[in-house]
């Protein structure tokens, strides 16, 4: 089993990263703040203006450690990485299958809908007594509707566009009752429907930030097994878009990101004070809010679950890698179908 390595997140603007022996050293105002052995790192993610020494870039590239550069609000800017891994035959097969991806897309979509359904079911099981009866009924209805959409998508022989439509319908149902899963009383923490680029409320800002972190992990996972992260199956190709990474994250979003967002808000680890509202209406996490989320994200990734297909216990942080590996095995012909990840 692959070992879960660490991701170093650097959020303090003006910080500097340099190499010292076989260690990465983080400094702020000339004072050392952290020292991490390179062999313990899988990637480095920086937010905003962070100095990275050329020697450290070279060492990370040689060691297979990816450096991802994000702006201060989490938008992707660039990546620094070493030589591309994988053999050309696997990527050629990926490109060929991407022309007729129906079965792989069905796996992504059915797993995503099933995992969304589990999020709603768990909310009813764990906190149903605290939810108003009419809203509990709305969640119950959502569970039933998601089950119907899941059944249709599972047996449909129609093409990818129909499956994309099923995914969109399920998302409308799921996010239509998402606010009922939030137990925080502050009206500022209400969810008013999904909004992106920019997020227009605090819950959307939290979700978008977590989705950015998950996309990074899924992209790294795809590259680590030799797949091209830009050529997907569910998401259409677009210049600059990591379509395969977005595909891989779809089935993982409900369990890894959505549930964590709900837990942070409902346990009062994240509150109104952890966000700022820009003049444009965009809502952003504060520096302290980002640090809280990053700490919880790392803890969440260390949580172990039994993989439904491999029947082995593994940290959640390894699930993107395991799914990318299973996808590569399917494309090589070792597996008859891509086995999606169902959360239980």
TORKOL-4160 file (C-alpha; in steps of 0.2 Angstrom, whole numbers, padded with zeros to 4 digits, m for minus):
344
<pt num="1" X="0000" Y="0000" Z="0000"/>
<pt num="2" X="0006" Y="0017" Z="m0004"/>
<pt num="3" X="0011" Y="0028" Z="0011"/>
<pt num="4" X="0001" Y="0044" Z="0014"/>
<pt num="5" X="0014" Y="0058" Z="0013"/>
<pt num="6" X="0011" Y="0076" Z="0019"/>
<pt num="7" X="0006" Y="0091" Z="0009"/>
<pt num="8" X="0013" Y="0107" Z="0016"/>
<pt num="9" X="0002" Y="0122" Z="0015"/>
<pt num="10" X="0010" Y="0140" Z="0016"/>
<pt num="11" X="m0003" Y="0153" Z="0019"/>
<pt num="12" X="0008" Y="0168" Z="0026"/>
<pt num="13" X="0011" Y="0180" Z="0013"/>
<pt num="14" X="0029" Y="0186" Z="0012"/>
<pt num="15" X="0035" Y="0169" Z="0019"/>
<pt num="16" X="0051" Y="0161" Z="0011"/>
<pt num="17" X="0054" Y="0143" Z="0007"/>
<pt num="18" X="0072" Y="0136" Z="0005"/>
<pt num="19" X="0082" Y="0120" Z="0005"/>
<pt num="20" X="0093" Y="0116" Z="0019"/>
<pt num="21" X="0102" Y="0099" Z="0017"/>
<pt num="22" X="0087" Y="0087" Z="0014"/>
<pt num="23" X="0075" Y="0098" Z="0022"/>
<pt num="24" X="0062" Y="0111" Z="0017"/>
<pt num="25" X="0064" Y="0127" Z="0028"/>
<pt num="26" X="0050" Y="0139" Z="0030"/>
<pt num="27" X="0054" Y="0157" Z="0036"/>
<pt num="28" X="0044" Y="0172" Z="0040"/>
<pt num="29" X="0054" Y="0189" Z="0043"/>
<pt num="30" X="0070" Y="0179" Z="0043"/>
<pt num="31" X="0065" Y="0168" Z="0057"/>
<pt num="32" X="0063" Y="0149" Z="0055"/>
<pt num="33" X="0045" Y="0144" Z="0057"/>
<pt num="34" X="0045" Y="0126" Z="0051"/>
<pt num="35" X="0057" Y="0112" Z="0045"/>
<pt num="36" X="0051" Y="0097" Z="0035"/>
<pt num="37" X="0061" Y="0083" Z="0028"/>
<pt num="38" X="0059" Y="0082" Z="0009"/>
<pt num="39" X="0056" Y="0063" Z="0010"/>
<pt num="40" X="0040" Y="0066" Z="0020"/>
<pt num="41" X="0032" Y="0078" Z="0007"/>
<pt num="42" X="0021" Y="0074" Z="m0008"/>
<pt num="43" X="0017" Y="0092" Z="m0012"/>
<pt num="44" X="0019" Y="0110" Z="m0007"/>
<pt num="45" X="0004" Y="0122" Z="m0009"/>
<pt num="46" X="0007" Y="0141" Z="m0007"/>
<pt num="47" X="m0006" Y="0155" Z="m0006"/>
<pt num="48" X="m0001" Y="0172" Z="m0012"/>
<pt num="49" X="0016" Y="0180" Z="m0013"/>
<pt num="50" X="0028" Y="0166" Z="m0006"/>
<pt num="51" X="0046" Y="0166" Z="m0011"/>
<pt num="52" X="0053" Y="0149" Z="m0016"/>
<pt num="53" X="0072" Y="0147" Z="m0019"/>
<pt num="54" X="0078" Y="0139" Z="m0035"/>
<pt num="55" X="0088" Y="0126" Z="m0025"/>
<pt num="56" X="0071" Y="0120" Z="m0017"/>
<pt num="57" X="0062" Y="0120" Z="m0034"/>
<pt num="58" X="0076" Y="0109" Z="m0041"/>
<pt num="59" X="0076" Y="0097" Z="m0026"/>
<pt num="60" X="0057" Y="0096" Z="m0026"/>
<pt num="61" X="0056" Y="0092" Z="m0045"/>
<pt num="62" X="0070" Y="0079" Z="m0043"/>
<pt num="63" X="0061" Y="0071" Z="m0028"/>
<pt num="64" X="0044" Y="0071" Z="m0037"/>
<pt num="65" X="0037" Y="0084" Z="m0025"/>
<pt num="66" X="0024" Y="0095" Z="m0034"/>
<pt num="67" X="0024" Y="0114" Z="m0030"/>
<pt num="68" X="0007" Y="0122" Z="m0033"/>
<pt num="69" X="0005" Y="0141" Z="m0033"/>
<pt num="70" X="m0012" Y="0148" Z="m0029"/>
<pt num="71" X="m0017" Y="0166" Z="m0027"/>
<pt num="72" X="m0022" Y="0172" Z="m0010"/>
<pt num="73" X="m0040" Y="0167" Z="m0012"/>
<pt num="74" X="m0036" Y="0150" Z="m0018"/>
<pt num="75" X="m0037" Y="0152" Z="m0037"/>
<pt num="76" X="m0024" Y="0141" Z="m0047"/>
<pt num="77" X="m0009" Y="0150" Z="m0054"/>
<pt num="78" X="0004" Y="0138" Z="m0059"/>
<pt num="79" X="0013" Y="0121" Z="m0055"/>
<pt num="80" X="0031" Y="0117" Z="m0054"/>
<pt num="81" X="0035" Y="0098" Z="m0056"/>
<pt num="82" X="0048" Y="0086" Z="m0063"/>
<pt num="83" X="0047" Y="0075" Z="m0078"/>
<pt num="84" X="0030" Y="0068" Z="m0083"/>
<pt num="85" X="0027" Y="0050" Z="m0076"/>
<pt num="86" X="0019" Y="0035" Z="m0085"/>
<pt num="87" X="0021" Y="0027" Z="m0101"/>
<pt num="88" X="0014" Y="0033" Z="m0118"/>
<pt num="89" X="0003" Y="0018" Z="m0121"/>
<pt num="90" X="m0007" Y="0021" Z="m0106"/>
<pt num="91" X="m0010" Y="0039" Z="m0111"/>
<pt num="92" X="m0014" Y="0034" Z="m0129"/>
<pt num="93" X="m0028" Y="0022" Z="m0122"/>
<pt num="94" X="m0034" Y="0036" Z="m0111"/>
<pt num="95" X="m0036" Y="0047" Z="m0126"/>
<pt num="96" X="m0045" Y="0034" Z="m0136"/>
<pt num="97" X="m0057" Y="0029" Z="m0122"/>
<pt num="98" X="m0061" Y="0048" Z="m0120"/>
<pt num="99" X="m0070" Y="0048" Z="m0137"/>
<pt num="100" X="m0082" Y="0035" Z="m0130"/>
<pt num="101" X="m0082" Y="0036" Z="m0111"/>
<pt num="102" X="m0100" Y="0031" Z="m0107"/>
<pt num="103" X="m0096" Y="0017" Z="m0095"/>
<pt num="104" X="m0083" Y="0027" Z="m0085"/>
<pt num="105" X="m0094" Y="0042" Z="m0084"/>
<pt num="106" X="m0108" Y="0031" Z="m0078"/>
<pt num="107" X="m0097" Y="0025" Z="m0064"/>
<pt num="108" X="m0092" Y="0043" Z="m0059"/>
<pt num="109" X="m0110" Y="0049" Z="m0059"/>
<pt num="110" X="m0118" Y="0035" Z="m0050"/>
<pt num="111" X="m0105" Y="0035" Z="m0036"/>
<pt num="112" X="m0107" Y="0054" Z="m0034"/>
<pt num="113" X="m0126" Y="0053" Z="m0033"/>
<pt num="114" X="m0125" Y="0038" Z="m0021"/>
<pt num="115" X="m0113" Y="0047" Z="m0010"/>
<pt num="116" X="m0123" Y="0063" Z="m0010"/>
<pt num="117" X="m0138" Y="0052" Z="m0005"/>
<pt num="118" X="m0128" Y="0045" Z="0010"/>
<pt num="119" X="m0124" Y="0063" Z="0016"/>
<pt num="120" X="m0142" Y="0067" Z="0017"/>
<pt num="121" X="m0146" Y="0050" Z="0025"/>
<pt num="122" X="m0132" Y="0052" Z="0038"/>
<pt num="123" X="m0139" Y="0070" Z="0043"/>
<pt num="124" X="m0156" Y="0062" Z="0046"/>
<pt num="125" X="m0149" Y="0048" Z="0056"/>
<pt num="126" X="m0137" Y="0058" Z="0067"/>
<pt num="127" X="m0147" Y="0075" Z="0069"/>
<pt num="128" X="m0165" Y="0071" Z="0062"/>
<pt num="129" X="m0172" Y="0076" Z="0079"/>
<pt num="130" X="m0165" Y="0093" Z="0078"/>
<pt num="131" X="m0172" Y="0097" Z="0061"/>
<pt num="132" X="m0189" Y="0105" Z="0059"/>
<pt num="133" X="m0202" Y="0092" Z="0053"/>
<pt num="134" X="m0206" Y="0101" Z="0037"/>
<pt num="135" X="m0187" Y="0102" Z="0033"/>
<pt num="136" X="m0184" Y="0084" Z="0038"/>
<pt num="137" X="m0198" Y="0079" Z="0026"/>
<pt num="138" X="m0189" Y="0089" Z="0012"/>
<pt num="139" X="m0173" Y="0080" Z="0016"/>
<pt num="140" X="m0182" Y="0063" Z="0015"/>
<pt num="141" X="m0190" Y="0068" Z="m0001"/>
<pt num="142" X="m0172" Y="0073" Z="m0008"/>
<pt num="143" X="m0166" Y="0055" Z="m0002"/>
<pt num="144" X="m0180" Y="0047" Z="m0012"/>
<pt num="145" X="m0177" Y="0058" Z="m0028"/>
<pt num="146" X="m0159" Y="0055" Z="m0027"/>
<pt num="147" X="m0162" Y="0036" Z="m0026"/>
<pt num="148" X="m0173" Y="0037" Z="m0042"/>
<pt num="149" X="m0160" Y="0047" Z="m0052"/>
<pt num="150" X="m0147" Y="0035" Z="m0046"/>
<pt num="151" X="m0157" Y="0020" Z="m0053"/>
<pt num="152" X="m0160" Y="0029" Z="m0069"/>
<pt num="153" X="m0142" Y="0033" Z="m0072"/>
<pt num="154" X="m0137" Y="0015" Z="m0067"/>
<pt num="155" X="m0147" Y="0006" Z="m0080"/>
<pt num="156" X="m0147" Y="0020" Z="m0094"/>
<pt num="157" X="m0140" Y="0015" Z="m0110"/>
<pt num="158" X="m0140" Y="0033" Z="m0116"/>
<pt num="159" X="m0125" Y="0043" Z="m0120"/>
<pt num="160" X="m0114" Y="0054" Z="m0109"/>
<pt num="161" X="m0125" Y="0070" Z="m0111"/>
<pt num="162" X="m0139" Y="0060" Z="m0103"/>
<pt num="163" X="m0128" Y="0055" Z="m0089"/>
<pt num="164" X="m0122" Y="0073" Z="m0087"/>
<pt num="165" X="m0140" Y="0078" Z="m0086"/>
<pt num="166" X="m0143" Y="0066" Z="m0072"/>
<pt num="167" X="m0128" Y="0073" Z="m0063"/>
<pt num="168" X="m0135" Y="0090" Z="m0064"/>
<pt num="169" X="m0153" Y="0085" Z="m0059"/>
<pt num="170" X="m0145" Y="0076" Z="m0043"/>
<pt num="171" X="m0135" Y="0092" Z="m0039"/>
<pt num="172" X="m0151" Y="0102" Z="m0040"/>
<pt num="173" X="m0159" Y="0091" Z="m0028"/>
<pt num="174" X="m0144" Y="0089" Z="m0016"/>
<pt num="175" X="m0140" Y="0107" Z="m0015"/>
<pt num="176" X="m0159" Y="0111" Z="m0014"/>
<pt num="177" X="m0159" Y="0104" Z="0004"/>
<pt num="178" X="m0141" Y="0107" Z="0009"/>
<pt num="179" X="m0145" Y="0122" Z="0020"/>
<pt num="180" X="m0156" Y="0111" Z="0030"/>
<pt num="181" X="m0140" Y="0101" Z="0035"/>
<pt num="182" X="m0133" Y="0117" Z="0043"/>
<pt num="183" X="m0137" Y="0118" Z="0062"/>
<pt num="184" X="m0128" Y="0135" Z="0065"/>
<pt num="185" X="m0141" Y="0148" Z="0070"/>
<pt num="186" X="m0132" Y="0163" Z="0062"/>
<pt num="187" X="m0142" Y="0169" Z="0046"/>
<pt num="188" X="m0125" Y="0174" Z="0039"/>
<pt num="189" X="m0120" Y="0155" Z="0038"/>
<pt num="190" X="m0136" Y="0151" Z="0027"/>
<pt num="191" X="m0133" Y="0142" Z="0011"/>
<pt num="192" X="m0142" Y="0151" Z="m0003"/>
<pt num="193" X="m0138" Y="0139" Z="m0018"/>
<pt num="194" X="m0122" Y="0135" Z="m0026"/>
<pt num="195" X="m0112" Y="0150" Z="m0032"/>
<pt num="196" X="m0094" Y="0150" Z="m0039"/>
<pt num="197" X="m0082" Y="0162" Z="m0046"/>
<pt num="198" X="m0084" Y="0171" Z="m0035"/>
<pt num="199" X="m0094" Y="0162" Z="m0020"/>
<pt num="200" X="m0107" Y="0174" Z="m0014"/>
<pt num="201" X="m0110" Y="0167" Z="0003"/>
<pt num="202" X="m0099" Y="0159" Z="0017"/>
<pt num="203" X="m0104" Y="0141" Z="0014"/>
<pt num="204" X="m0100" Y="0142" Z="m0004"/>
<pt num="205" X="m0083" Y="0150" Z="0000"/>
<pt num="206" X="m0079" Y="0136" Z="0012"/>
<pt num="207" X="m0085" Y="0123" Z="m0001"/>
<pt num="208" X="m0075" Y="0131" Z="m0015"/>
<pt num="209" X="m0059" Y="0131" Z="m0005"/>
<pt num="210" X="m0061" Y="0113" Z="0000"/>
<pt num="211" X="m0065" Y="0108" Z="m0018"/>
<pt num="212" X="m0048" Y="0117" Z="m0023"/>
<pt num="213" X="m0039" Y="0106" Z="m0011"/>
<pt num="214" X="m0047" Y="0091" Z="m0017"/>
<pt num="215" X="m0044" Y="0095" Z="m0035"/>
<pt num="216" X="m0025" Y="0097" Z="m0031"/>
<pt num="217" X="m0025" Y="0080" Z="m0023"/>
<pt num="218" X="m0034" Y="0072" Z="m0038"/>
<pt num="219" X="m0023" Y="0080" Z="m0051"/>
<pt num="220" X="m0007" Y="0074" Z="m0042"/>
<pt num="221" X="m0015" Y="0056" Z="m0040"/>
<pt num="222" X="m0018" Y="0056" Z="m0059"/>
<pt num="223" X="m0001" Y="0061" Z="m0063"/>
<pt num="224" X="0007" Y="0049" Z="m0051"/>
<pt num="225" X="0000" Y="0034" Z="m0060"/>
<pt num="226" X="0004" Y="0041" Z="m0077"/>
<pt num="227" X="m0013" Y="0048" Z="m0083"/>
<pt num="228" X="m0015" Y="0065" Z="m0092"/>
<pt num="229" X="m0025" Y="0076" Z="m0079"/>
<pt num="230" X="m0031" Y="0087" Z="m0093"/>
<pt num="231" X="m0040" Y="0073" Z="m0103"/>
<pt num="232" X="m0056" Y="0068" Z="m0094"/>
<pt num="233" X="m0072" Y="0058" Z="m0097"/>
<pt num="234" X="m0086" Y="0067" Z="m0088"/>
<pt num="235" X="m0079" Y="0085" Z="m0090"/>
<pt num="236" X="m0077" Y="0091" Z="m0107"/>
<pt num="237" X="m0059" Y="0096" Z="m0113"/>
<pt num="238" X="m0055" Y="0115" Z="m0111"/>
<pt num="239" X="m0038" Y="0123" Z="m0111"/>
<pt num="240" X="m0031" Y="0125" Z="m0094"/>
<pt num="241" X="m0044" Y="0114" Z="m0086"/>
<pt num="242" X="m0038" Y="0098" Z="m0077"/>
<pt num="243" X="m0053" Y="0088" Z="m0083"/>
<pt num="244" X="m0048" Y="0071" Z="m0077"/>
<pt num="245" X="m0044" Y="0078" Z="m0059"/>
<pt num="246" X="m0062" Y="0085" Z="m0059"/>
<pt num="247" X="m0069" Y="0069" Z="m0065"/>
<pt num="248" X="m0060" Y="0059" Z="m0051"/>
<pt num="249" X="m0065" Y="0072" Z="m0037"/>
<pt num="250" X="m0084" Y="0071" Z="m0042"/>
<pt num="251" X="m0087" Y="0054" Z="m0032"/>
<pt num="252" X="m0076" Y="0060" Z="m0018"/>
<pt num="253" X="m0084" Y="0078" Z="m0015"/>
<pt num="254" X="m0099" Y="0073" Z="m0004"/>
<pt num="255" X="m0088" Y="0063" Z="0008"/>
<pt num="256" X="m0072" Y="0072" Z="0009"/>
<pt num="257" X="m0077" Y="0090" Z="0006"/>
<pt num="258" X="m0096" Y="0092" Z="0009"/>
<pt num="259" X="m0096" Y="0082" Z="0025"/>
<pt num="260" X="m0081" Y="0092" Z="0032"/>
<pt num="261" X="m0088" Y="0109" Z="0028"/>
<pt num="262" X="m0104" Y="0104" Z="0037"/>
<pt num="263" X="m0094" Y="0097" Z="0052"/>
<pt num="264" X="m0083" Y="0113" Z="0053"/>
<pt num="265" X="m0099" Y="0124" Z="0053"/>
<pt num="266" X="m0110" Y="0113" Z="0064"/>
<pt num="267" X="m0096" Y="0111" Z="0077"/>
<pt num="268" X="m0093" Y="0130" Z="0077"/>
<pt num="269" X="m0075" Y="0127" Z="0072"/>
<pt num="270" X="m0078" Y="0140" Z="0058"/>
<pt num="271" X="m0090" Y="0155" Z="0060"/>
<pt num="272" X="m0095" Y="0171" Z="0053"/>
<pt num="273" X="m0078" Y="0179" Z="0059"/>
<pt num="274" X="m0068" Y="0168" Z="0048"/>
<pt num="275" X="m0075" Y="0176" Z="0032"/>
<pt num="276" X="m0073" Y="0193" Z="0023"/>
<pt num="277" X="m0085" Y="0200" Z="0011"/>
<pt num="278" X="m0078" Y="0210" Z="m0003"/>
<pt num="279" X="m0086" Y="0226" Z="m0011"/>
<pt num="280" X="m0090" Y="0215" Z="m0026"/>
<pt num="281" X="m0100" Y="0204" Z="m0015"/>
<pt num="282" X="m0087" Y="0190" Z="m0016"/>
<pt num="283" X="m0085" Y="0180" Z="0001"/>
<pt num="284" X="m0068" Y="0174" Z="0005"/>
<pt num="285" X="m0060" Y="0165" Z="0020"/>
<pt num="286" X="m0049" Y="0175" Z="0031"/>
<pt num="287" X="m0031" Y="0169" Z="0034"/>
<pt num="288" X="m0036" Y="0162" Z="0051"/>
<pt num="289" X="m0051" Y="0153" Z="0043"/>
<pt num="290" X="m0040" Y="0145" Z="0030"/>
<pt num="291" X="m0028" Y="0139" Z="0043"/>
<pt num="292" X="m0042" Y="0131" Z="0052"/>
<pt num="293" X="m0049" Y="0123" Z="0037"/>
<pt num="294" X="m0032" Y="0116" Z="0031"/>
<pt num="295" X="m0029" Y="0108" Z="0048"/>
<pt num="296" X="m0046" Y="0100" Z="0048"/>
<pt num="297" X="m0042" Y="0094" Z="0030"/>
<pt num="298" X="m0026" Y="0086" Z="0035"/>
<pt num="299" X="m0034" Y="0077" Z="0049"/>
<pt num="300" X="m0049" Y="0071" Z="0038"/>
<pt num="301" X="m0036" Y="0064" Z="0026"/>
<pt num="302" X="m0029" Y="0053" Z="0039"/>
<pt num="303" X="m0045" Y="0046" Z="0044"/>
<pt num="304" X="m0046" Y="0027" Z="0039"/>
<pt num="305" X="m0060" Y="0018" Z="0029"/>
<pt num="306" X="m0061" Y="0002" Z="0021"/>
<pt num="307" X="m0060" Y="0003" Z="0002"/>
<pt num="308" X="m0076" Y="m0005" Z="m0005"/>
<pt num="309" X="m0067" Y="m0013" Z="m0020"/>
<pt num="310" X="m0050" Y="m0017" Z="m0013"/>
<pt num="311" X="m0057" Y="m0023" Z="0004"/>
<pt num="312" X="m0042" Y="m0015" Z="0012"/>
<pt num="313" X="m0041" Y="m0001" Z="0026"/>
<pt num="314" X="m0033" Y="0015" Z="0019"/>
<pt num="315" X="m0033" Y="0034" Z="0024"/>
<pt num="316" X="m0045" Y="0045" Z="0015"/>
<pt num="317" X="m0031" Y="0055" Z="0009"/>
<pt num="318" X="m0025" Y="0040" Z="m0002"/>
<pt num="319" X="m0042" Y="0037" Z="m0010"/>
<pt num="320" X="m0039" Y="0049" Z="m0025"/>
<pt num="321" X="m0023" Y="0039" Z="m0028"/>
<pt num="322" X="m0032" Y="0022" Z="m0027"/>
<pt num="323" X="m0046" Y="0028" Z="m0038"/>
<pt num="324" X="m0033" Y="0034" Z="m0051"/>
<pt num="325" X="m0024" Y="0018" Z="m0050"/>
<pt num="326" X="m0040" Y="0008" Z="m0053"/>
<pt num="327" X="m0044" Y="0019" Z="m0068"/>
<pt num="328" X="m0027" Y="0016" Z="m0075"/>
<pt num="329" X="m0029" Y="m0003" Z="m0072"/>
<pt num="330" X="m0045" Y="m0002" Z="m0081"/>
<pt num="331" X="m0038" Y="0007" Z="m0096"/>
<pt num="332" X="m0024" Y="m0005" Z="m0097"/>
<pt num="333" X="m0037" Y="m0019" Z="m0098"/>
<pt num="334" X="m0033" Y="m0027" Z="m0081"/>
<pt num="335" X="m0051" Y="m0023" Z="m0075"/>
<pt num="336" X="m0066" Y="m0025" Z="m0085"/>
<pt num="337" X="m0074" Y="m0009" Z="m0078"/>
<pt num="338" X="m0069" Y="0006" Z="m0067"/>
<pt num="339" X="m0074" Y="0002" Z="m0049"/>
<pt num="340" X="m0080" Y="0019" Z="m0042"/>
<pt num="341" X="m0079" Y="0023" Z="m0023"/>
<pt num="342" X="m0095" Y="0022" Z="m0013"/>
<pt num="343" X="m0095" Y="0029" Z="0004"/>
<pt num="344" X="m0103" Y="0020" Z="0018"/>
